[in-house]
């Protein structure tokens, strides 16, 4: 498989994952919510973050999702979006560690970190 095909596939997977979490399932209970949170917004409370952080991170992640999709036609947009996502996912893992979550709760963030890191590496190569 060509590098450009892998990059495109990663872009779509990451973008759809972000859109799913922030638009389709923000109020859904999952086994991966931080602390005892039952929704995405409650996760931010569990992490001890200010209310505005939920909206800032949400806007960043939705923006990144859109940029990754637009990046299918304008590839120069992809490395900065992937880099931002790497940083956000590092923060997500750190928040799970902060509240003492069992490792399984960090699995989605770790997966997104690995995928976004791979995408960043491919686009910078």
C-alpha positions as CSV (number, residue, x, y, z in Angstrom):
1,X,0.0,0.0,0.0
2,X,1.4,3.4,-0.9
3,X,2.2,6.0,1.8
4,X,-0.4,8.4,0.4
5,X,-3.1,5.8,0.6
6,X,-2.2,5.0,4.2
7,X,-2.1,8.7,5.1
8,X,-5.6,9.2,3.5
9,X,-6.9,6.2,5.4
10,X,-5.5,7.5,8.7
11,X,-7.0,10.9,8.0
12,X,-10.5,9.5,7.4
13,X,-10.3,7.2,10.5
14,X,-9.1,9.9,12.8
15,X,-11.6,12.5,11.5
16,X,-14.5,10.1,11.7
17,X,-13.4,9.1,15.2
18,X,-13.3,12.7,16.4
19,X,-16.6,13.5,14.8
20,X,-18.2,10.4,16.4
21,X,-17.0,11.2,19.9
22,X,-17.8,14.9,19.8
23,X,-21.0,15.1,17.7
24,X,-22.6,11.6,17.8
25,X,-21.7,10.2,21.3
26,X,-20.9,13.1,23.7
27,X,-23.6,12.1,26.1
28,X,-23.2,8.4,25.7
29,X,-21.9,6.3,28.6
30,X,-18.9,4.2,27.7
31,X,-16.4,2.1,29.6
32,X,-13.7,4.5,28.6
33,X,-15.0,7.7,30.3
34,X,-12.5,9.2,32.8
35,X,-13.2,8.8,36.5
36,X,-16.9,8.1,37.1
37,X,-18.0,10.3,34.3
38,X,-21.1,9.3,32.3
39,X,-20.7,11.9,29.5
40,X,-17.9,13.7,27.7
41,X,-18.6,16.9,29.6
42,X,-18.6,15.1,32.9
43,X,-15.1,13.7,32.0
44,X,-13.7,17.3,32.0
45,X,-15.2,17.8,35.4
46,X,-13.7,14.5,36.7
47,X,-10.3,15.7,35.4
48,X,-10.7,19.0,37.4
49,X,-10.6,21.1,34.3
50,X,-12.4,24.5,34.0
51,X,-15.7,24.5,32.1
52,X,-14.2,26.5,29.2
53,X,-11.7,23.6,28.5
54,X,-14.5,21.4,27.3
55,X,-15.5,23.9,24.7
56,X,-12.0,24.7,23.7
57,X,-10.9,21.1,23.3
58,X,-14.2,20.3,21.5
59,X,-13.7,23.1,19.0
60,X,-10.0,22.1,18.5
61,X,-10.9,18.4,17.9
62,X,-13.8,19.2,15.5
63,X,-11.6,21.7,13.7
64,X,-8.9,19.1,13.4
65,X,-11.4,16.6,12.0
66,X,-12.5,19.0,9.3
67,X,-8.9,19.9,8.4
68,X,-8.0,16.2,8.2
69,X,-10.8,15.7,5.7
70,X,-10.0,18.8,3.7
71,X,-6.4,17.6,3.8
72,X,-7.4,14.8,1.4
73,X,-7.4,17.5,-1.2
74,X,-4.9,19.9,0.4
75,X,-2.2,17.7,1.9
76,X,-0.1,20.6,3.3
77,X,-2.9,21.0,6.0
78,X,-2.4,17.5,7.4
79,X,0.9,17.8,9.4
80,X,-0.2,20.7,11.6
81,X,-3.5,19.0,12.2
82,X,-1.9,15.7,13.1
83,X,0.6,17.5,15.4
84,X,-2.2,19.2,17.2
85,X,-4.0,15.9,17.6
86,X,-0.9,14.3,19.0
87,X,-0.6,17.0,21.6
88,X,-4.3,16.7,22.5
89,X,-4.1,12.9,22.8
90,X,-1.0,13.2,25.1
91,X,-3.1,15.5,27.2
92,X,-6.0,13.0,27.2
93,X,-3.6,10.2,28.4
94,X,-2.2,12.5,31.1
95,X,-5.7,13.3,32.4
96,X,-6.5,9.5,32.6
97,X,-3.3,9.1,34.6
98,X,-4.1,12.1,36.8
99,X,-7.4,10.6,38.0
100,X,-5.9,7.2,38.4
101,X,-8.0,5.5,35.8
102,X,-7.3,1.8,35.0
103,X,-5.2,1.4,31.8
104,X,-8.2,0.2,29.8
105,X,-9.8,3.6,30.0
106,X,-6.9,5.2,28.3
107,X,-7.1,2.8,25.3
108,X,-9.0,5.0,22.9
109,X,-6.7,8.0,23.6
110,X,-3.7,5.8,23.2
111,X,-5.0,4.4,19.9
112,X,-5.8,8.0,18.6
113,X,-2.3,9.0,19.8
114,X,-0.7,6.1,17.9
115,X,-2.7,6.8,14.7
116,X,-2.1,10.6,14.8
117,X,1.6,10.0,15.5
118,X,1.8,7.6,12.6
119,X,0.0,10.1,10.3
120,X,2.4,12.9,11.4
121,X,5.4,10.7,10.7
122,X,4.1,9.7,7.3
123,X,3.3,13.3,6.3
124,X,6.7,14.6,7.4
125,X,8.7,11.8,5.7
